[in-house]
Amino acid sequence: MTHKRLRVKRPDEIGVFTPIKAATQDAKSEVIQIQALMKTSKAPFPPISKIQQHFEQYGKVVEVIRTTFPTAKVFFRTVKEAEIALTAPEHVINGCKFQLISCKRRNLCIYFKTLDKETKAPTPSSQALQEHFERFGNIKSFSRNHNKRIGFVTFETSEGARKVISTSQHFVDECELKVTISKSDPFKQSVRMKGSLPKEGTREKVLKFQAYPRKSNAPCPPPKVIERYFRNLGRLLDFQWHPQSCSGLLTFPSLDSDRIAFYYPKHLIDGCIITLSPCKGRSV
């Protein structure tokens, strides 16, 4: 009997899979983040269908989203069902072992960037961008900074934001968009308001990261692995590593640092828990 070999996608190839079913009770649902312990398991990352099938034994799975490799997010219908999954002693799917952490769901806002220079396409208008995002749900606010080629879309419910993230590619007038989850819209501009938008702050912020190898029962990841992980989450400007304390400093643009620090309170890198905290007095 022959087995078909699965190719694990690189981080830059990873898209997010189509939601299995839209949540009907956003306020009562709960999400957990799972990370494959690739070095321990030595098995390929399982398909989304297998992940859903595994966690259905603990409760109703509303949605499964593939995020940064090798992680995914599992949305349960209730908090109680998620807690049952978290208390299980072990999770092994298709020979791949997973570690679980709980997440807080606040993903109402989407950060987008127009890749007009990369795709050599004309910059889409604000109206075209807004019409594109309205396909995914009712928009509460929309703001944009033309000079920085970035913007924010806040939906009335988290279902709209999840639908955006669940789409692997976004094109508006042949211009590709890069989309990620954001904590909030710093511009705070209403969809109905017109006029010039405030310019994006140019300040840079420094975040301190701390690894907990003993608490995680996993070795501290190599600095190159940590740096690559955070580069996949935002525009990392500088990386400093302190080997003696298994900690370091990350320098991001202010918007990216807020998004990463608050939306992702804990990070799992090769099975090791890493937390982020603001570094006082180190803003540039």
C-alpha positions in Angstrom: 0.0 0.0 0.0 1.5 3.4 -1.0 0.9 6.6 0.8 0.7 9.9 -1.0 3.3 12.3 0.4 1.9 15.6 1.6 4.0 18.8 0.9 4.0 21.2 3.8 3.6 24.8 2.6 6.1 27.4 3.4 4.9 30.4 5.5 4.7 32.6 2.4 2.5 30.1 0.7 0.0 29.6 3.5 -3.5 30.7 2.8 -6.5 30.4 5.1 -9.0 27.8 4.4 -12.7 28.5 3.7 -14.8 28.5 6.9 -16.7 25.3 7.5 -19.7 27.1 8.9 -20.4 30.7 9.9 -20.9 31.3 13.6 -24.4 32.3 14.7 -23.5 33.3 18.3 -20.3 35.2 18.1 -20.4 36.5 21.7 -20.7 33.0 23.1 -18.2 31.1 20.9 -14.6 30.5 21.9 -11.4 30.0 20.0 -8.3 28.1 20.8 -4.9 28.2 19.0 -3.2 24.9 18.2 0.4 24.4 17.2 2.0 21.3 15.7 5.1 20.2 17.5 6.9 19.3 14.2 10.2 18.3 15.7 8.5 16.0 18.2 6.0 14.5 15.8 8.1 14.3 12.6 4.8 14.1 10.7 3.3 16.5 8.1 0.7 19.0 9.2 -2.8 17.3 8.9 -5.5 18.7 6.6 -8.2 21.0 8.0 -10.9 18.3 7.7 -8.9 15.9 10.0 -8.4 18.7 12.5 -12.1 19.4 12.6 -12.9 15.7 12.9 -10.5 15.4 15.9 -11.9 18.4 17.9 -15.6 17.5 17.1 -15.2 14.9 19.9 -15.0 17.7 22.4 -17.9 19.8 21.1 -19.4 21.6 18.1 -16.6 23.0 15.9 -17.9 26.2 14.2 -14.8 26.9 12.1 -11.1 25.9 11.6 -8.7 28.5 10.2 -5.1 27.8 9.1 -2.8 30.6 10.4 1.0 31.0 10.5 2.8 27.7 10.0 2.6 25.4 11.9 -0.5 26.7 13.7 -4.3 26.9 13.3 -7.3 28.2 15.1 -10.3 26.1 16.1 -13.6 27.9 16.9 -15.9 26.1 19.3 -19.6 26.9 19.7 -19.3 27.5 23.4 -16.5 28.3 25.9 -17.3 25.1 27.9 -16.6 23.0 24.8 -13.3 24.8 24.2 -12.3 24.2 27.9 -12.9 20.5 27.5 -10.5 20.4 24.6 -7.9 22.4 26.6 -8.0 20.0 29.5 -7.4 16.9 27.4 -4.0 15.4 28.2 -2.9 15.0 24.6 -3.9 15.8 21.0 -2.4 13.7 18.2 -3.9 14.1 14.6 -2.5 11.9 11.9 0.6 11.2 13.9 1.2 14.9 14.5 1.2 16.1 18.1 -0.4 19.4 18.9 -0.2 21.9 21.8 -3.1 24.1 22.7 -3.5 27.6 24.1 -6.7 29.7 24.6 -7.2 32.9 22.7 -9.4 35.9 23.1 -11.6 36.8 20.2 -11.5 40.4 19.3 -11.1 40.2 15.6 -13.5 42.8 14.3 -10.9 44.9 12.4 -8.9 44.1 9.3 -5.6 45.8 8.4 -5.0 45.9 4.7 -2.1 47.1 2.4 -2.4 47.7 -1.3 0.4 45.9 -3.2 0.1 48.2 -6.3 3.9 48.5 -6.7 4.5 44.8 -6.4 1.7 43.9 -8.8 2.3 46.9 -11.1 -1.4 47.7 -11.0 -3.2 51.0 -10.5 -4.0 51.9 -6.9 -7.7 51.1 -6.3 -10.1 53.8 -5.1 -11.5 53.9 -1.6 -14.9 53.2 -3.0 -13.7 50.1 -4.8 -11.9 48.9 -1.7 -15.0 49.5 0.5 -17.3 47.7 -2.0 -14.8 44.7 -2.0 -14.9 44.3 1.8 -18.7 44.8 1.9 -19.0 41.4 0.2 -17.9 39.8 3.5 -20.2 41.6 5.9 -21.6 44.9 7.1 -18.9 47.5 7.6 -18.9 49.7 10.7 -16.0 51.9 9.7 -13.5 52.3 6.9 -10.3 54.4 6.9 -7.3 54.7 4.6 -3.9 56.4 4.4 -3.1 56.9 0.7 0.5 57.8 1.3 1.3 54.7 3.2 -1.0 52.5 1.0 -2.7 51.0 4.1 -6.1 51.1 5.6 -8.4 49.6 8.2 -11.9 48.0 7.9 -14.0 47.4 11.0 -16.9 45.0 10.6 -20.0 44.9 12.8 -19.4 41.3 13.7 -16.3 39.1 13.8 -17.9 36.9 11.2 -17.1 39.5 8.5 -13.5 39.7 9.6 -13.1 35.9 9.6 -14.5 35.7 6.1 -11.9 38.2 4.9 -9.1 36.2 6.5 -10.5 33.0 5.2 -10.0 34.1 1.7 -6.5 33.3 0.5 -6.1 36.2 -2.0 -7.8 39.6 -2.4 -7.7 41.6 -5.7 -9.3 45.0 -6.3 -9.1 46.3 -9.8 -6.2 43.8 -10.5 -4.3 45.2 -7.4 -3.5 42.6 -4.8 -4.2 43.3 -1.1 -2.4 42.0 1.9 -4.8 41.5 4.8 -4.2 40.7 8.5 -6.1 40.9 11.8 -5.8 44.2 13.7 -6.7 45.1 17.2 -8.6 48.3 16.2 -8.6 51.1 13.7 -6.3 53.9 14.9 -7.8 56.3 12.4 -11.4 55.9 13.7 -13.0 57.3 10.6 -16.6 56.5 9.9 -17.6 55.0 6.5 -19.9 58.0 5.9 -17.4 60.6 6.8 -15.5 62.3 4.0 -12.3 64.4 3.9 -8.6 63.9 4.5 -7.5 61.1 6.7 -4.9 61.7 9.5 -1.5 60.5 8.7 -0.2 57.3 10.2 2.2 57.7 13.1 5.8 57.3 12.2 6.9 56.3 15.7 8.4 52.8 16.1 7.8 50.7 19.2 10.0 48.1 20.8 8.5 44.9 22.3 10.3 42.6 24.6 9.8 38.9 24.1 10.5 36.3 26.7 10.7 32.5 26.1 9.7 30.0 28.8 11.4 26.7 28.0 10.9 25.1 31.4 7.2 26.0 31.6 6.7 24.7 28.0 8.8 21.6 28.5 10.5 22.5 25.2 13.9 23.9 24.4 14.3 27.6 23.6 14.0 28.0 19.8 17.1 29.3 17.9 17.1 33.1 17.3 16.8 32.7 13.6 13.6 30.7 14.0 12.1 33.3 16.4 13.1 36.1 14.0 11.5 34.4 11.1 8.3 33.7 13.0 7.8 37.4 13.9 8.7 38.6 10.4 5.7 36.5 9.2 3.4 38.4 11.6 4.4 42.0 10.9 7.0 44.4 9.5 9.9 43.6 11.8 12.5 46.4 11.6 15.0 45.2 14.1 15.7 42.0 16.1 17.9 41.6 19.2 18.7 38.4 20.9 19.8 37.8 24.6 20.9 34.2 24.8 21.5 34.1 28.6 17.9 35.0 29.5 16.2 33.5 26.4 14.7 36.9 25.6 15.2 39.7 23.2 13.8 42.9 21.6 11.6 43.3 18.6 11.2 46.7 16.8 8.0 47.2 14.8 6.1 50.2 13.4 3.7 51.3 16.0 0.6 49.9 14.3 2.1 46.5 13.8 3.4 46.3 17.4 0.0 47.0 18.8 -1.7 44.4 16.6 0.8 41.7 17.4 1.2 42.4 21.2 -2.6 42.6 21.9 -4.1 40.2 19.5 -1.5 37.5 20.1 -0.8 37.6 23.9 1.1 34.3 23.7 3.1 32.7 20.9 4.1 29.1 20.4 7.4 28.6 18.5 8.6 25.0 18.2 6.5 24.1 21.3 8.0 26.9 23.5 5.7 29.6 24.9 6.9 33.1 24.2 5.1 36.2 25.6 5.3 39.9 24.5 5.3 43.0 26.6 5.9 46.7 25.8 9.5 47.9 26.4 9.1 51.2 28.3 11.3 54.0 27.3 12.4 52.3 24.0 10.1 54.0 21.5 11.9 55.5 18.6 
